[in-house]
C-alpha cells in the first residue's frame, strides 16, 4: 500500500498544506530512458519540481522509471540519481526534505523491453489504483530515448499501455525529430499510426527558456509601443545567437549525423525566429492560433541557398571523430560545428531585414540571446557624455531577450531607455535595481531597462509543468516540424560537401569566424589562413571561371553556382549599358527549369539592376493559363517578378489565353504579341534574349522538324512539343536572331550529350534548332557549366 502510506503521511505543522483527497484522479508518469544522461541532468529534477508544485492540486502521482536494463541494476542506478535531487533555493528546506522522501517512495523502476513488460506495467498501474480506490486521470510517457526506438515503444504503448476511456494520454518526444524533411515525414507518419496529434508533445527545451518563452507575451503586452516600430522601416537587423565554449568530444557519434544546423538552428533558433517574425494572433494563449501564425511566417521565409551560410569546424574535431568512431587517419569530416546563416522574410512587415542565426561549439564564450537592433537616423551634435541614456537619441536602440549565461549569467529582457519603458508582468518579472559595471553590446547596463525573472526556473521544469497542464503552445506540432524541415533541408543538401573554415577554438579564433552580409549573401570577412587549408582537398569552389570558344562564339564555363553568378552580372551590365544608350532595356526570357536559379539570383543579389527601365518579354510559353504552375510566366513571376520592382506596364506575358480559350489560331494571339513587339521594341531587336537547350537540341519552343518558326517572316508562332503540354507559343528563330545579344544557358550532366553533339555539328536548325541561333548583327555567348561541358 505504498501510495496510501505516502498520501496519509502525517506531516509536522507548517511543513505542508493539508492534502486534499485525490478526487481529481491519479496521474502515472513513465520516464523511458530513466538512467540516461538527459534524465540524470534534467528530467528527474523537472519531475520532482512538478511534484513539489502540484502536491496540493488534488491529483495523486506515481513515477515510473523505465529502461532496457534489468530490474535490480536498473533500480539501483535510478535511485542513485534520485538521491542527488536538489531542493530549489526558494523552497523551505524542511518541506523539501519531506517531499523528496515522498517522491522517492512514489518512484519505482521497471524494465521495459518486451511487449509483456508493457502489459505488466499496465496491469500494475490498474491494480494499484483499484486497491487505493482511485480514478485514473491520465498517463504521461516521456521518451528520453533515441528516435530509432520511438516506433517500437509507441506500438507497445498503443497496444497494451493506454489509460482507460475518460483518462488522457500524453506522449513526450525529445529531439532530434528526423534528419531532414523526408525522415521527419516518415517518423511523423509512423507515430501518427499510434497516437493522435493532441497526445504528442515534441519538446524543444529552448521554448522553456524563460527569455524565449516571454518573446510572444512581451510583444503582446507592448503592442502600443511595438506596433509602429516592429517592421522593416525601423528594424535594422535581428541576431539570434547560441554560443558554446564546449566542443563535441564524447558526442561525435551524434554530431557526425547531425552537425550544428540540425542540432541547434533548425529547432531552437528557428523557434525564436518564428516568435519574432510571426504576426501576433488576437489571443496568444490559443495554441491553434499561434500555430497558424507560425506556419504563415514559415511560408514567407525566402528559400536558403549555399551562399546563405558560412560554415566552420574546430580543428580538433577531426581527430576526436577518428578516435571515438575508429575512423582512418585520412578521414575528412564535412560536419559543421559552427554556422552563421542569413535569413530573409518576404512578408510586407520584414522585407529587406536580415535575420542572422549563429551557433557554434568551441567558441570564446557561452551565451544565448535574441537581439533586435533598430535603425537610428539621429545625429547628435553635442557630446554624448552630456546626455543621459533615456534622452539620447544617438545611442543604439535595441531589445534583447537574454537567454542566459554570458556576462549577465541569468535570463533577462533588456530594452534601451531611449526606446520605451516596457510593460512587464509584475508577478513573474522584476526590474533590476542598482546598475553594475557590466556592458552589454558596448553599452553600460544603465542604458537599459533590465528585467529578470522573479523565480528562475529550469527549462525542463517549465515544459514538464506545461505537459501536466496540457498546454501545447510551447511544443512542436507535426505541421510546425515539417514546415521547419521543409525550410532547412534544401540548404542542408546544398552544403553537404562544402569546404569548412577550420578554427582553433576558444579565444584563439580571434576574427577568423567574423562574417559579413554582401548583396544578400554571407561570407567570412577574413581570407582563410593558408596553414588551416588542407592542400589535398580540392573542392569545386577552388576552380575559376574559364573563357574560350564554343561553336565559334564566346564560351563562359564554370561550376553551376559560379556560372549563374557570372551570367546574372553580365545581364545586369548589358541592362545598364542599354538604359544608358536608349533609356530602356528589352529582355526576352525563356522558360524551363534552368533559368529558375538565375531568376532567384537576379532577385536577391542585383539591387543595382535598372528594373524601372526594363521590359520583360517571354521567349516562349506553354498553352496553359498563366496561373498554372506549368506556365513559364508563373515561374518567372514566382522566382523574379514578385521580388523586383518592374513597372506593371513593362511586363509582357504571351497571350496564350484569349476568349477563355488556349492557343486557338483564330484568336490571333501570335499576331497580337508580334504587334506589341513591333510597337515597343525598336526594329523588333531585343537588347538581350536568354535561351536554353533541350536534350533534343530544341531552343525556345522551336523543336526539331518544326513546321514553322525556323524561317520565314513570322515573328511569333504556335508550335507543337513532343511532351505535354504539347501546344506552345514561341518567338521565331528569325526574330531571335535580330537581337543585340543572345545568351544560351546550359546546365547539368543531363545536357552533356547534346553539348558534345553541338560542338561538332554545323548550321542545321531543322535537326537541332539551337544550331540556327546566330544573331545577324549581334553577339551570341554560351554559358555552359562544367557538368554539361565535361560530363
N, C-alpha and C positions, 0 to 999 in steps of 0.2 A: 504493500500500500504506500509506495513511495510518494505519489502525488498528494495523497491525503495528508501524509505526515508533513509535507512541506507547507501545504495550504493551512494546516492547523497549527503550525509552529507558533508558540507563544513568544511574542516579541516584547522586549522591555520597553517601558514608556518612552515615547518620543523617538524611538528608532524608526518606526514605520507608521504610516497612517493605517487605520484598521482596514483589513482586506474585505472587500465586498464578496458576496457569493459569486460563483462563476457562471452566472445566468447568461452572460453573453457568449458562452461557449468556450471550447478548448481549441488551441492552435498548436499543431505539431510542426516544428521547424526541423528539416532534414538538411544537413550540410554535407554534400558529397565532396570528397577530397578534403576530409576534416583534418588530416595531418600534413597537408601540403603547405608550401610557403605562404600563399595568399591567406589561407585560413589562420596560420600562426601569426602573421603580421597584422591582419586587419579584421578578418571576418568574425572570429570568436569574440574579439573585443567589441565589434559592432553589435553582435547578438546579445552580449552582456549589457551593453548600453540600452538596447531595446527593452530588455527585461527590467532594468532599473527604471526606465521611463514609463513602462506600461504595467508594472506590477499591481497598480491600483486601478487599472482600467476596467476591470470586470471580466477580463479574459484570463484563463489559466494557460500555462505553457508547458511543453516538454521539448527538449532539444536533443536531436539525434545526430551524432557524428557518424559518418559512414565513409568507407574506403574499401579498396580491394584486399587490404591486409587482414590477416586472420584476427579473430576476436581478441585474444589475450594480448598480443603485442600491439594491436591497434588501440585497444583501450588504454594501455599503459602510455603510449605516445600521446594520445589525445589528452589525457589528464595531466601530463607534464606541461602541455600548452595551457590548459585551463587554470592551473595553479599560478601561472605567471600573469593572469589578467590583472590589469591595473585599475584603480579607482580614480575617477575624474577628480581634478583638483578642487572643484567646487562642490563635491559631494562629501557629506559628513562621514568621517572615517568609520564610526560605529555602525551607521546604517549600511554603508557599503560592504562592510565585513559580513554582516548578516545576509545581505542579498547575494554576495559572492558564494557564501556557503550554500544558500538555497539553489543558486544557479548550478553549482556543481552536482547537487543531489538530483536536479531535474534533467541532467545531461547524461546520456549513455551512448555507447559505441555499438555499431553494427557492421558486420562485413556484408557489403552489397556487391555480389559478384555474379550470381546466377538468378534466374527467374524465381527460383524457390526462395532465395534470400529476400526478394522484394515482397513476395507473398507472405513470408514470415513477419516482416516488418509491419505490413498492413494488418495482419492478424493481431500482432502485439498492441498496436495503437487502438484497434477496436476493442480488444479485451480490457485494456486499461480504462478506457472511457466507460465501458459498460460496468465495470466494477465500481468506479467512482460516481456513477450516475450522471455523467457529464454529456452534454450535447456537443458535437463537433462543429466548430465554426469554419475551420479551413486548415489547409496544409501549405507550407512553403518548402519547396525543394530548391536548394541553392547549388547550382552546378559549378563548383570550383575545380573543374577537371578540363583536360584538353578537348577542343571541339570535336576531334575524331570520335570521342566517346559519347557525344550528345545523343546520336540517333538510337543507339542500343539502350541507353538509360531511359530515353523518352519512351521507347517501346515498352519497357518493363513497367514504368510508372503508369502509363496509359492502360496497360492490360491488367495490372494487379495491385496498383497502389494509389488509385484515385480515391478522394474522400467520397462519402455517400451523397446522394442528391440533397441539395439545400446547403451544402458546405462548399466553399470556394477552393480552387487550386491556383497557386501562384508559383510559376517556374522561373527561376532567376538564372540568366545565362551570362557568362563572362566572355569578354572579347579574347581572341580575335573571332569575328563573325565572318569567316571566309578569308580568301586570299586575294580575290578580285571579284568582279561582278558575276562571272559565271559560277564560281564556287559558292558565293554568297546566295545566289538564286537557288542552287542545289540544296544547300543546307537549310534555307528557309522553307523550301518545298518539303523536305523530309520532316522538319519539325511541325509544319502545318498539318501533316498527316496524323499527328498525335495530340497537338494542343491547339486550342483556339487562340486567336491573336490577343484577346484580352487576358489570357492566362500567362502570357510570356512577358517577362521583364528583362530586356537586354541592358546590362549595366555598362555605362561609360562613367567611370568613377569621377571624371572631371565635372560631370553635371552635379556631383555632390559637393564640389569645392564651393565654399561659401561665396567667394567673389564672383565665380562664374554663374552660380545659381541666382545671383542678385542682378545680373545684367537686365533681364526682362522686367523684373519688378522696378528697377531703377528707371528704365525707360518709361514704364507705365506711370510711376508716381511723379515723374518730372516732365510729363508731356508739355506742360505750359512753357517750359524753358527750351526743351529739346526740339519740339516740332519745327520751329523756324530755322534751326541750325543743323539738324541731323540729316544732311543731304550733301550732294556734290558741290553746291555753291559755297559751302562753309567748311567741309572736312577736307583737309589736305591729304591725309593718308591714315591707315589703320595698321597697327602692328599686333600680331598675336604670336607670342613667343613662349617657348618652354625650353630652357637651357639646363643641361645636367653636367656635373663635373665627373660623375662615374662613367666608366666605359662599359662594354658589353661582356666583359670577362665573366665566365660562368654561365652566360646566356647565349653564347654564339650559335648554338643549335637553333634556338628560336629566331635569333636575329638574322641568320643566313636565309631563313624562309621569308622573313617579313621586312626587315630594314626599317629605317626611321619614318618613312612616309606612311607605311601601313601601320606601324606601331603607334604613331602619335598624331600625324597630320590628318589622316583620313577620318579619324574619330574625334579625339579630344579637341584639336584646334579647329576642325570643321564645325563642331557643335557650337563653339564660341562664335565662329564666323556667322552662323545662322542666327544666333541671338542678336547679333549686331545688325545684320542686313535685312532680316525679315520685316515685313510690315506688322505693326502691332495689331493683334486681334482686339475686338471690343472687350473681351474678358480673358485675361491671361491665365486665369485659373481653369479654363476649359481646355483640357488636353487635346481634344479633337480640333479646336480652332487653332491652337498653337501649331499642331502638326501640319494643318493645311497651309498655314502661313510659311512654315519652314519649307514645305515642298515647293511652293511658288518661288521662294528665294533660291532654291536649288536650280529651278528651271531658268532663272535669269542669269546664272553664272556663265560666263564665257568659257568655252572649252579650253583646256590646257594643252600646250604644245611642249616639245622638248625644251625650247628656249624660255619656257615659263619658270624653269627651275635651275638652281645651281646646287651641285651635289658634292659632298666630301666624304672622306673616310679617314679616321685617325690611323696613324702609321702602324701602331701595334696590333691593329685588328687582324691583319692577315696572319701574323704569327700565332695569335690566340686561336684563330679558326683552325690553322694547321695542327696545333697542339690538341685542342679539345675535340676536333672532329676527325683526327688522324688523316689529314689531307697531305698530299705530297708537298715537298718544299717549293716547287714551282707553281703551286696553286694560286690563282689570282681571283680574289673575290670582287664582284661588281656590286656588292651590297652597300648602299649609302648609310653612313652613321650621322651625317649632317645633311640638312636640306633647307634651302630658302626658296619659297615658291611665291610667285606674284600672281594674284587672282584679281580679275575684274568682274563686276556685275554689269549687265546691260539694262538693269532696271532704270527707270527715269530718276529715281532717288540717288542712285550710286554711280551713274555713268561717268567714267573717267577717274574714279577714285581708286588708287592702288591699295589692295589689301595684301600685306606681307605676312606669310605664315613661316615661322622659322623654328627649327628644333635641332638638337644635336647632342651627342654624347662627347665626353672628354673636352668640354668647353671650360671657360675661365670661371664660371660661377653657376650656382644652382638657383634658378629664379624662374617664375612664370608670371606673365602679365598680359593684359589686353590694353592697348594704348590707342586712344582716339585723339589724333593731333589735328587741331583746327587751323585753318588759314588765318594769317594775320596781315591785314592790309595797312596797319597803322605805322606811322613813323613818328618817333618821339624826339623832339629837338633837345629837350633838357636831359641832363644825365639821369640814368635810371636810379642812381643812388639817392636821388631826391624824391623818389616816388615809392609809395608802399605797394605791395603786390596787388591789393584789392582794387587799385585805381590805375595801375599802369597798363595801358592797352598794348604796350610793345613787348611785354613778356609773353612767353609761349602760353597758348591756351590749350588745355588738354584734359581729358577724363581718363583715368587709369583704374582699371579693375586689377588690383594686385593680388595674384592667386596665392602667393606665399614664398617663403624662403627669401633669398636676396637680402638687401640692406634692411628692409622692414621686418623680415622674418615673421610675418603674420599676414593673414588675409586683410585686405583694406580696399576702400574706394576713395580715390583722390580726385578732387575737382579743382581746377585752377580758380583762384579767388577772383580773377578778372573775367570769369565766365558767369557763374551764378552760384548762390548758396543752394545746394541740393536739398530736396525733401528726402529724409531717410526714416525708416520705421524705428521709433524710439525703443521698442521692446527688444529688438534684435541687433541694432547697430548703435554705437555710441560715438560721439565726436571726440577725437583725441585732443587732449588739452596739454599745454606745455610743449613747446617746439624744440626738438632736438637739433643737433648739428648735422643731421643727415641731409644729403642731397639726393633727390630723385630726378633723373634725366636732367642733370645740370642745374636744378633749382632747389633752393632750401625748402624744407618741409613747410616753413611758414608761408610759402607762396600758395599752398593748397588748403582747401577744406579737407580734413582727413577723418575718415570714419572706419572704425574697426568693429568686429563682432563683439557683442556683449559676452557671448559664450562661444569660444572657438570649438568647433566640432569637426571630428574626422569625417572625411567624405563618405566613407563606407557606413558610418553610423547614420548619417543623413539619409543615404539611399535605402538602407535597411528599414529605417523608420517609414520612409515613403512606400516601400513594398508592403509593410504591415498595414498601412492606411489605405492601400490600393490606389495610390496616386501615380498615374502613368506619365505625367507631364515631363518628368526628368529621366525618361527611359527611351530607348531607341526602338521604334516600331519597324516592322518589316519594310513598309514603304520608305521610311526615312533611311533605313540601312541601304536599300537598293539604290536610292537616289544618290547617296554619298558614293557608293562604289561605282555607279554609272558616271559620276563626275571624275573620279580619280583614276579609274582603270586605263583610259587612253594615255594619260601621262605615264603611268607605270609601265605600260607596254613600250612606249617610245623611248624610255630611258634605260631599258633593261640591260643594254650593253654600252651605256655612255661612260666615257672616262670620268674618273672621280678625282677631285682635288684632294691630295693627301695633306694631312695636317698633323703636327707633332702632338698636340693635345695640351689642354690647360692654358696657362698664361703665355706659353711659348707660341701659341697660334698668332699672336700679335695681330696684324691686319690681314692675315692670309685668307680669312673667311669673309672679309668685308665684301659686299656686293652692291651693285647699283642698278637702277632701272634706266634703260635706254630704249626709247621707241617701243614701249610696251613689252620689252623683254628684260630679263635679268642676266647679269654677267658679273663674274668676280672682278673687283676693282684692280687688283694687282695681277700681273702675269705670274704664272706658276714658276717657282724656283726650279732651275734645271735639276738640282740634286734630288728633288722629290719625284721627278718623272721616271717612269720605267722605260728605258730605251728599247726594250724588246717588245713593247706593246704598241703596235701601230693600229690606230683606230681610224674609222672613216673620216673624222673631222681633221685628221692630220694632212689629208690631201688638199690641194689647192685647185681652184678653178683653172681649166686649161682652155685655150682657144686654138682652133685650127680651121679646117675646111670640111664641109660635108656637101656633096653634090655641087661642088664649085661655089658654094655660098658659105659665109662665116658660120662656124660652129662654136657654141659655148657648151662645155660639158663639165659636170661636177657631180658630187653626191646630191641626191634629190633636194635635200633641205637647202644646201648652198646654192643649187641651181635656181630654185624658186626665189630665193633672196635676190640673186643677180637679175633674174627676169623682172621681178617687181621693180627693182631700181631702174632698170633700163626702160620700162614702160613709163615710170614717173619722169625720167629725163626727157623721153620723147614727148610726153604731155606738156612739160614746162616749155620746151622749145616751140611746140605748135601754138601754144597760147601766146607766147611772146611774139610769134610771127603773125598770127591771124586773129588772136583773141578767143579761139575755140580749139577744142581737141575732140576729134571724132574717132571713137574707139569701138570696133566691132569684135564681139567676144563669142567664142564657140561654147557649146555645151559639153556634156560628158563629165566624167569623174576627175580627169587630170587637172582642169583649171580650179577645182574647189580649193585646194591648198593655196593657190595663187590668190584667189579672191580673199581668203582669210588673211593672207599676208598683207595685201594691199589695205584691207580694212583696219588692221591692227597696228601697222608699223609705219605707214606712209602718210603722216599727218600733214606734210607739205604738198601733197598731191593737189593739183588745181581742180578739185571736183566741181566747183561752182561753174567752171567754164568747160566742163566735159559733157559730151553727148555720148550716151551708151546705146549701142546698136547690137542686134543679135546676128550672128553669122548663120545660125540655123536654129530650128525649133521643131519639137515633136508636136504632132497634131493631137494635143490634149488640152484641156482647159489650163489657163495659166496658174490656177490654184492647185493643180495636180502635182504631186511630188515627182512625177516623171518629167514635168516641164523643165526645160533648160532655164526659162526665165524664173521659175520658182526657186531653183538652185541659186541663180545669180542674186535674187532678192534676199534669200536666206543668208548667204555667206558674204555678201558685199553691200548691196544697196541699202539694207536696213541699218547698216553701221556707218555709212558715209553720207555726206550732205550734197547729193546730186539734185539739182532743181527738178521738180516733178516733170516739167515740160521737156527736160533733156533726156528722159528715159524713153526708149522706143522699142517696146516688145513687138514681136512679129504678130500680125493679125490672123492668127490661126483659128480664132473662134468668132465667127461672124454670123449674124442672123440665127443664133442658137444652133449653129452647125459647125463642124470641124473640117477645115481644108476642102471645102467644096469649090470646084473650079469656077462655077458660075458666080460665086461671091467676089471673085477677083481680088482676093487678099494679096496675091503676089504683086498685082499691079498697084494696089494701094501702097504697099511697102516701097516699091520701086519709085513711085511718085514722091513719097516722103523723103527718100534719099536724095533724089534729084533736086528737090526744093531746098534742102538744108545743107547738103554736103557739096562743097564746091567741086565742080567737074565730076561729081559722083566718085571722088577719090578719098577714101578714108585715110586718116593720118596713120592709123595702125589697125591691122587685122590680126587677131590671135587665132591660130588654128591648132588642131590636134591631128593625130594619125590613128586610124583604126588598124587592127591586126590584118585586115584585108587590103590596106592601103587607101581606104577612103579618108576624105577630109571634109570638114563641114558636114553636110548631109548629101554629099556627092559620092555615090557608090560606084564600084566597077560596073562597066557596061551600062551606065546610066543613059537613058534616052534623051534627057535634056539637062542643061546646066553646065556641061563640059565645054560647050562652044556656042556661038550664036550671039544675038543681040539682047536676049532676055536677061534682065538684071537679077530677078528673083524668081525662083522656080519651085514647083511642087515635085517631090521625089518619093521613091519607094525604098524603104530599108529592108534588108533581109531578116531583121529581127524586130520584134514588137517594141513599141508601136510602129507599124510599118510606114504610115504616112508621115512625111516630113515637109518642112518648108526650108529653103536654103538660099543663100546668096550664090550666084553662079560663079564659075571659075573666071570668066572674063571680068566680072565686076571685082572679084578679089584681087585680080592682077592689076587693077588700076590703083591699088592702094600705095601710099607713100612708103610704108613699111609693112612687112608680113613677118610675124614671129610664129614658128612652129614648135610646140611643146610636146616632147615625147618622154614618158616616164615609165619605168618598171621593166622587170625581166620579161614580162609577157609581150613586150614590144621589141625584144631583141631580134627575133627572126625577120620581122618586116623592116627593121632598121638596117640589118645586114643586106637584105634584098635591095632596098632603096639606094644603098651606097654603090650598087653595081649596075642598076638599070638606067636607061636614059629617059627621054621625054615620051611617056606612054600613058597619058591620062585615061584612056579607055580601060586599061588594065589596072593601073594604080593612080587614081585621081590626084593624089598628093604630088605625084611627079609632074603634074601640069602647073603647079604653083610656081610662077616666075613673073614677078612684078615687072611690067613693061618699062616703067620709069622710076621704080623704087628699089628697095633693098629687101632681100629675104635673109633671115637669120634663123638658124636651127638651134634649139635649146634641148639637148638630149642628155639624160642622166647616165651615170656610169653603168647602171644595171641594163638599160636599154642598149647602150652602145657596146658594152663588153660582155654582157650576159652573166 
